[in-house]
Amino acid sequence: MQIQSGDELLRALSALSNPHRLRIIGALAEGRNYVSELARELGISRPLLHMHLKKLEAAGLVTGSLELSDDGKAMRYFEPTDFDITLTPASIAGLARTLSKSVSQEGT
């Protein structure tokens, strides 16, 4: 994923601004995993994990897929997308010019 707009940058940075979500990305960097196993590895509840995965997925930082296990159980797998976020004053200046009007006025 390549950040194309200021709005996308804000979504990505917002999604990464939580320690749980950073740990989720770190765990998924080792390979895709399903929700129950990931929750056990991270020591958090599945509902809390789902909330964080939803935020990461909305920002385009992870993708999820539903698969059936050999015994017929539906299992939701997640893996990180290929993203690289490089921040420089120049890149921020360029992306800031693309912020949507509603986002630009949130702080006022």
KAURQUI-V95283 format. One line per field, one symbol per residue. phi: phi as a letter, one per 40 degrees, with the letter a starting at -180 (. if undefined). psi: psi as a letter, one per 30 degrees, with the letter a starting at -180 (. if undefined). A space follows every 10 residues. Layout:
phi->???
psi->???
//
This chain:
phi->.bcbaccccc cccccccbcc ccccdccccc icacdccccc dcgbcccccd cccccccccg cbbbacbccd cgccbcbbac ccbabbbbdc cccccccbdc cccccccc
psi->kkkfleeeee eeeeefgkee eeeeeeefff lllleeeeee efhlleeeee eeeeeeeefg flklkklkle ggkkkjkllk ljljjkklee eeeeeefgkl eeefgef.
//
